[in-house]
Amino acid sequence: VRDLHKFLVGPWSHNSVGKKEVGEIEFPFAEGASDSFTLLFFDYWLRGAKNGWPINKKFILDDISEFAQFQKFDNIENYKKSLYFEPISLYLGFGKHMIPSLDPSADSILLTYNPKNPSPTIGGATLRTDLKQGPWNIRDNALRRNDYAMFIDLNGMPKNMGMLGKPKVDLYVSSDRKDTDFAVRLCLHNGDLDSTHIIISDGIYRMRFRNGFRLTDTQSMNKDSIYKITIELPPLFIYPFNSNQNYKYISLIISCSNYPRFDINLNNGQDLYTAGDTLSANNYLYFGKKYLSRIYFDGYYYLGAIEESNSKSLIKTYPN
């Protein structure tokens, strides 16, 4: 029975299955896909229809000519062999830019965090019906404030490169409180810095848990110490960037809250998830020179779209 199951994955949020609109982005090929597959399945098993079911392919992405590479493979392992992987690092640098090489100058940014006025959740992987779900422009809400830092990749992603896997963000941080949070949002934008920033992933880090999640692991912050933290974002699959795409740049938004998607840190170092006095925090983000704050991920190309590289050290097989 297990071999007769089929698993359909599409670019949908929980409340948009079968629709082409997901947040503020449209995926025309996804419209009605769930209904079509469901009808094939039930017609075959309940009515005995000769309709081509079961489908042999393990995964399918239709109606996008640029990504017809998918159609050539019947399983994920053969598909992965068709890809060339290149690890990408973008360092936070002076002028709030993200650059592929380390900025030799050192800098820091103050992130003031007041738990009574947290940064609002706009879009992302939310399940609450009173919140927007999926890829939404966070510019007019979360970014019309003074409690965040935004770093921009002004060069744009390399043409024909996509993003696959779990992006990670290394940050060097400090605080004048015993405990606080650092939150990141990964966005796509169109090159107009004051326009659209579409959230595609997010994550958060609670500083008291930097050594582990058991009660015996928790530890307060030292006011005079700078800490390196790593925030691992959920898995992503972004189609190859190209000159015809509206959003071929990425931006990284760093704040100290993302509420109500993530619980508010009261900054007082006391018991969590209980009412208590809130304290405003002066949190600092450091980058450049010896503070290698960065975002890094696996970029990928289709082997047929690039010339073979002479550097075998750049080749990586995901996820191993």
N, C-alpha and C positions, 0 to 999 in steps of 0.2 A: 504493500500500500504506500509506503514511504516514497517509492520511486515514481508514483503517479501524481504526487503533489507538484504544483507549480507556484512559484513565488514571484509576484509582480511588484516591482519597485518603480516608483515614479517621482517626479519633482513636486510632491504634494505635501501640504500640511495636514493636520488631523481633520480640519473642517473644509478641505478643498479637494478631496479625492475625486478624480474624474473631471475636474475643471481645468481650464487652461490658465486662469488667473490664479497665481499664488502670491499673496502679498501684492506688491506693485510690479511684479514681473510676469510676463506671459510666456507660456510654453504651449504653442498651438498643437504640437504633436501629442501632448498628454491629454487633450480634451477627449473624453469618452473612452479612453483606453481601458479603464477598469470595467466599464459596462461591456465593451466588446469582448474582453477576455472571459468575463463571467458568463456571457451568453454562449460563447463557444463551449465552455466547460459544461454548462447545464444541458445544452442541446445534445452534446455528445453522450453524456452519462444518463440523462433522463429520457431523451427522445430517440437515441440511437442514430443521430444525424451523422452523415459522412461529411464532416466539415474541416478535416485536417487536424483535428485534435487527436492525440496530444502533440503539442508543439515540441519539436526536438531541441530547439535552442535553449540554453540555460538562461540567457539574458538577451534582451532585445531593446534597441533604441531606434525607433523608426522616424522617417520623415525629416531628417536633418542630413542633407547630402554631405556636409563637411565631416560628419562623424559616421559615415557608412562603414568605417573600419570595424565597427561593432558587428556588422552583419556577417563578417567573414569567419566568425569563431563560434563554436558550439559550447565552449566552457571557459571559465574565467582564467584557468591556468594558461591556456593557449593565447588568450587575449593579452595577459600580462607579458608574455614573451614577445609580443609585437610592440612593446613600449620601450622607450629609452628614458631612464630616470636620471635626473640631475638634482642634487640637493641644493636648495636655494636658501641663502641667509640675507636678510635685509636688516641693517643695523640702524638703530635710532640715532639721529645725528643733529647737528646744529641747524637751527631754523625749522625744527620739527619735520625734517625730511627722513625718509628711509632710504638708505643707500647700500649698495652691495659690498662696500669696503668700510672698514672701521674709521670713524671720524677721529682724527688725532687730538682734537680739542675735547675737553671735559665740560659737562654742563649738568644742570639739574633743574627740575621744575617742581614748584610747590603745588600740591593737590589738596586743597582745603576740603574737608569732609565733615558735614553736619548731618548726623543721623536723622534729625527732624526734617531735613529737606534732601532726601536721597535722589540720585539720578534715576529718572523714570524708565521703566521697561517699555521699549517700543519694538514690537516684532521679535523675531528669533524663535527659538524652540520652546514656545509657551503652549500650555494646554488649557489655560483658563479662557472661558468664553467671553470674559469682559476685557480681554487683551487682544491686540492684533497678533496674528501668527504668521511666521515665515518672513520673507525678505521685504522689509519696509524701509522707507527713507526715515532715518532717525534725526535728520538735520534740524527740523523745526521744533523738536521737543527736547531730546536728550542733549542736543548740541547748542541750544540757545541759553547756555549757562556758563558759569565761570569755575566749574569744579572738575574739569577734565583736561587732558592733553591729547591732541590729535596729530598723528604723524602720517605723512603722505608719501607714497611712492610716485614721484613726479615723472619718472621715466616710463612708467607703464610696464606691464608684464611682457616678456619676450613673445614675439609673434609665434603662433602655433604651439605655445606651451600651455598646459593645463596644470591643475593642482589636484593632487590625490593623496589621501591619507589624513593624518592628524597633525595639523599645524601646532607648533609649540612657541611659546613666548617666554623668553628669559628677561626678567626685570631685576634691576638693583634698586632697592627701596629702603626707606627709613621712616620712622614716625616718632612723634612725641608722646604717644600713648602706648599702653601695655599690649593692646591688641587692636587690629584694624583689618580692613579688607583692601585688596587691589583687584579691580575688575577690568577685563579687556573685551572689546567688541571688534571683530574683523568685518570690514565693509568693502564693498565695491563702489567705485565712483567713476564719473565720466570725464574727469580732468578739470572740471569747474569746482574749485575748492569750496565755494560758498553755495553750492547747489545740492546735489544728491549724494547721499551716502547710504547705500543699501546694506543693511546688516545681513550677514550670511552665517556668522557663528559668534559665540561668546563664551566666556568662562570667568571664574573668580577664584581668589585665593585668600583664605583666612589665615592670618599670620600665626595665631597660636597653634595651628596644626602643621607647622612647617617641618616638624620632626616625626610626625605620625598622627594617627587618629585615635589612639587609645588614650584614656584619661591620664596615664602615666607619661604620655608623650607630650602633652600640652606644655607650652612654655611661653612666658611673657616676653615681650620685646624689650631690648635695651635702648634707651633713648639715644645713645651715642653710637649705635652700631648700624652698619649698612648690610643688608641681607640680599642674597641672590635667591630669587624664587623662579619657578618654572610653572607656567600655566599651560596645560595641555588642552587643546580645543577638540571638540567632537570630530569624527571623521568627515571629510569633505570630498566631493568630486566636482570639480569645476571644469567645464569644457575648455578646450584650448582657446586662448585669447587671440584675437586677430583684429585687423584694422577696421572691420565692419561691425564690430561689437560695440554696443553703447557703453558698457562698463569694462574697461580694460586696465583700470588702475585699482590699487588696493589702498585702503587707509586703516590705521589702527587707532582705536579710541581707548584711552586709558583713564579710568576714574576709580572711585573707591566704593561704588555701590551700583546696583542694577535692580531696582525694586519695583514690583514685587516678585520678579523672577527669582531673585536670591534674597535670603533673609538679611535684615539690616543688622550690622554690627554696631552695638551701642558704644564701642570704643572704651568701655570702662574695665575690661579685663575680668569681669565677674561672670556669673553663670549665664549660659546662653539660653535663648528662646524663652526668657522670662522678662517681665516688666522691670524696668530699672532706670536709673539716671543715665542720661545720654551725655556724652562729652564730644565736643568738636575736636577734630584731629588735624594737625599739620603734617601731612605726609609728603615725602619727597621721592621723586623718580630721578635716577642718575643714569647718564649715558655718555658714550664717547670715552676715548683713552682706555683706562683700565676697567671701566664699567660697560661690559659688552651686552647692553640691553638690545634685544633683537627679536625678530620673528623668523622662524625657519621651518621649511616644509619641503616635501618632494615635489618638484616640478616634473612634468612628463611630456614627451613628444611621441607621436607615432613614428616608428622607424622609417616609414616610407616618406615622411615629410621633412627629414633632415639628412644631412650628410653624416656618414658614420664618423664618430669622434675617435681620434687616435689615443685619447686619454681613457684608459680602462678604469682609472680610479673614480671617474664620475658616474660609472654605471652602478645602479643600485636596484635590487629586486625587492619590490614592496610586497608584503610588510616585513620580510626578514632582513 
